[in-house]
Amino acid sequence: MFFVFGWGHTTHQNISNVMGVRCPNCNNLAMWHAFCRTTWFTLFFVPVIPYKKYYFLHCGVCDRGVELSRDEFSKSQILANLHTDYVENKRLSREQYQTAFNEIGLRKLHFNTPTTAATQDTL
């Protein structure tokens, strides 16, 4: 009997436009994106068992960022949906968006800074 196994196959999940923040690395006002990378054990070249997961929030310009917990990553999906409802679909008023953004509380980043408000209007 012959078995082919391996490890190191990775899959990616991206969440675009989570929030607009001034990046401490490149100093640009940019939309930050959430990213999940999963590494799998494979059997016959088919991913079977995930054994590593990394969650990141990174700058859209320079790709520097911070590692997130699983809970923070799920909050980033909510923030991305809020951004879509506010900017693209125009379903939320500015006040509704600010309130919802601050209630989610991802990494103590709040909408009350002028740079973040300007970013949300322009991006």
Secondary structure, 3 states (H helix, E strand, C coil): CCCCEEEEEEEEEEEEEEEEEECCCCCCEEEEEEEEEEEEEEECCEEEEEEEEEEEEEECCCCCEEEECHHHHHHHHHHHHHHHHHHHCCCCCHHHHHHHHHHHCHHHCCCCCHHHHHHHHHC
